[in-house]
Amino acid sequence: MGETLGERAVETLRDILDAAAAGVFPAADGGTTVVPQPSPRDAGVMSFTGHSVVFTDEDPRWVREALRGTDCDALAAPLHPRFLTALMDRTGRRGETVDAVLVAGPLPGRPALALRGIADPGHPRIGYARGRRDEVRAWTAEGGVLVMGRGVAGRLEVSVEVDEGAQDRGLGRLLVTAARQLAGEPLWAQVAPGNARSLRAFQAAGYRPVGAELLLQRKMPVCPSE
């Protein structure tokens, strides 16, 4: 079990994330902390054990009123569909899935895989990552792709993709282990809870679950029909 932040003042989402990466979490007091968005791109909700964080530029008084409007337990309110719907309506954003959030420290040594850098901006994994992260880098290995970039509050995030024919061979674990060796700092991952194969790969590589998260994406303008 990690320590708790207790009464220590927290000013930004990055403060909270850096503390969580070090094993120091908000007090499990059933409360919700509201902090400003770390960037115009990133808004959402992150839930730790017994405490949640809403990062939005909306008025904190509105957030707390909307949480009370869910008419449910304070622990459940921040990720309750009623609150999330109200937040999406208020911000004009769309929600994605609620992901498990994991973190791991850097590892020494060189990756066991032969990785080749991907520079092609048209690569589908790079294009997808650039919509959600900055400073995106990508590598390919036989049967898989590794992508890293700076996401929420500048944290370093990793995602991988394993070809169907290369699954169940431990490649996912090798890829996310290689990411730790390339990172040089704490490395974050967001994994759909139903993706048990991916969760097992990250945990086998030493990533530990720290919470759950839902990000609110800005809606893209609708292009006129041609």
C-alpha positions in Angstrom: 0.0 0.0 0.0 1.3 3.5 -0.8 1.2 6.5 1.4 -1.5 9.1 1.1 -1.2 12.8 0.3 -3.1 13.6 3.5 -3.2 17.4 4.0 -0.5 18.2 1.5 -1.6 20.9 -0.9 -2.0 19.8 -4.5 -2.2 22.4 -7.2 -2.2 20.6 -10.5 -3.0 17.2 -12.0 0.6 16.7 -12.7 1.3 17.0 -9.0 -1.2 14.2 -8.4 0.2 12.0 -11.1 3.8 12.4 -10.1 2.8 11.5 -6.5 0.9 8.4 -7.7 3.8 7.3 -9.7 5.9 7.4 -6.6 3.2 5.4 -4.6 1.7 8.4 -2.8 -2.1 8.7 -3.4 -4.8 11.1 -2.4 -6.4 10.3 1.0 -9.1 7.6 0.7 -11.7 10.0 2.2 -14.5 9.6 -0.3 -13.8 13.1 -1.7 -13.3 14.6 -5.1 -10.6 17.0 -6.0 -11.3 19.5 -8.9 -8.3 20.8 -10.7 -7.9 22.8 -14.0 -7.2 21.0 -17.2 -3.5 20.6 -17.8 -4.1 21.6 -21.5 -7.0 22.5 -23.8 -6.9 19.0 -25.1 -7.1 17.0 -21.9 -10.2 16.9 -19.6 -11.7 14.0 -17.7 -12.0 12.1 -14.5 -9.5 9.9 -12.7 -10.5 7.7 -9.8 -8.1 6.4 -7.2 -8.9 4.2 -4.2 -11.5 6.2 -2.2 -10.8 9.5 -4.0 -11.4 11.0 -7.5 -10.0 13.8 -9.5 -12.0 15.8 -12.0 -9.8 17.9 -14.4 -11.7 20.5 -16.2 -11.8 24.2 -16.8 -15.5 24.3 -15.8 -16.5 26.1 -12.6 -15.7 23.8 -9.6 -19.0 24.8 -8.0 -20.8 23.5 -11.1 -18.8 20.2 -10.9 -19.8 19.7 -7.2 -23.4 20.5 -7.9 -23.5 18.0 -10.8 -21.9 15.3 -8.6 -24.6 15.8 -6.0 -27.2 15.6 -8.8 -26.2 11.9 -9.4 -28.1 11.1 -6.2 -25.6 8.2 -5.5 -22.7 7.4 -3.2 -20.0 10.0 -3.3 -17.4 7.3 -4.2 -19.3 6.3 -7.3 -20.5 9.8 -8.4 -17.5 10.9 -10.4 -17.7 8.0 -12.8 -21.5 7.6 -12.7 -23.1 7.9 -16.1 -25.3 10.8 -14.9 -22.3 12.9 -14.0 -20.3 12.0 -17.1 -23.3 12.8 -19.3 -23.7 16.2 -17.6 -20.0 16.9 -18.0 -20.0 16.0 -21.6 -23.1 18.1 -22.3 -21.5 21.0 -20.4 -18.2 20.9 -22.1 -19.4 19.8 -25.6 -17.0 16.9 -25.5 -17.4 13.2 -26.1 -16.3 10.4 -23.7 -14.3 7.4 -24.4 -14.1 4.2 -22.4 -13.3 4.0 -18.7 -9.8 2.6 -18.7 -7.6 1.0 -16.1 -4.5 3.2 -15.5 -1.2 1.5 -14.8 2.3 3.0 -14.2 5.8 1.6 -14.1 9.3 3.0 -13.5 12.1 2.9 -16.0 14.3 -0.1 -16.3 18.1 -0.3 -17.1 19.5 -2.3 -20.0 18.6 -2.7 -23.7 15.4 -4.1 -25.1 15.5 -7.8 -25.9 13.6 -7.1 -29.1 15.0 -5.8 -32.3 13.1 -2.5 -32.6 13.1 -0.4 -35.8 11.9 3.2 -35.6 8.8 4.2 -37.6 9.1 7.7 -39.2 6.1 7.5 -41.5 3.5 10.0 -40.2 0.9 8.1 -42.2 1.3 5.0 -40.2 -2.2 4.3 -38.6 -0.8 3.9 -35.0 1.2 7.1 -35.3 -1.8 9.0 -36.6 -4.0 7.8 -33.8 -1.4 8.6 -31.2 -0.8 12.1 -32.4 -4.5 12.9 -31.9 -4.0 12.2 -28.2 -0.3 12.7 -27.4 2.7 15.0 -28.2 6.2 14.0 -29.0 5.1 10.7 -30.4 7.7 8.0 -31.2 7.0 4.6 -32.6 8.9 1.4 -33.2 8.1 -1.9 -35.0 9.2 -5.4 -34.0 8.3 -8.6 -35.8 4.6 -9.0 -35.1 4.0 -5.8 -33.2 4.2 -2.0 -32.8 5.3 0.1 -29.8 4.2 3.7 -29.5 5.2 6.3 -26.8 4.2 9.9 -26.4 3.3 12.6 -23.9 -0.3 12.5 -23.0 -2.4 13.8 -20.0 -0.5 16.5 -18.1 2.7 15.7 -20.0 3.0 12.2 -18.6 4.8 9.6 -20.8 2.3 7.1 -22.1 2.8 3.8 -23.9 0.5 1.7 -26.2 1.2 -1.5 -28.1 -0.4 -3.5 -30.9 0.3 -7.1 -31.5 -0.6 -8.8 -34.8 -3.2 -11.5 -34.5 -0.8 -14.1 -35.7 1.8 -13.2 -33.1 -0.5 -13.3 -30.1 -0.1 -15.6 -27.1 3.7 -15.7 -27.6 4.6 -13.1 -24.9 5.3 -10.4 -27.5 3.1 -7.8 -25.8 5.0 -8.3 -22.5 8.3 -7.9 -24.3 7.1 -4.7 -26.0 5.9 -3.0 -22.8 9.1 -4.1 -21.1 11.1 -2.6 -23.8 9.2 0.7 -23.4 10.4 0.8 -19.7 14.0 0.5 -20.9 13.5 3.3 -23.4 11.6 5.6 -21.1 14.0 7.0 -18.5 11.0 8.1 -16.4 7.7 6.8 -15.1 5.7 5.3 -17.9 1.8 5.3 -18.0 -0.6 3.0 -19.7 -4.4 3.1 -20.2 -6.0 -0.3 -20.8 -9.6 -1.2 -21.3 -10.6 -3.4 -18.3 -12.1 -6.0 -20.5 -8.8 -6.4 -22.4 -7.6 -9.1 -20.0 -4.8 -10.2 -22.4 -3.3 -6.7 -22.4 -3.7 -6.2 -18.7 -1.9 -9.4 -18.0 0.9 -8.4 -20.3 1.4 -5.0 -18.6 1.3 -6.5 -15.1 3.7 -9.3 -16.1 6.1 -6.5 -17.2 5.9 -4.8 -13.8 3.2 -2.1 -14.4 1.0 -1.7 -11.4 -2.6 -0.5 -11.5 -3.2 2.8 -9.8 -6.8 3.8 -10.7 -9.3 4.3 -13.5 -9.7 7.1 -16.0 -12.2 8.5 -18.5 -10.9 11.1 -20.9 -13.2 13.6 -22.7 -12.2 14.2 -26.2 -12.9 17.4 -28.1 -15.5 16.8 -30.8 -14.2 17.1 -34.3 -16.1 19.4 -36.7 -18.3 17.6 -39.1 -17.0 17.9 -42.6 -19.6 18.9 -45.3 -20.6 16.2 -47.7 -18.9 16.3 -51.1 
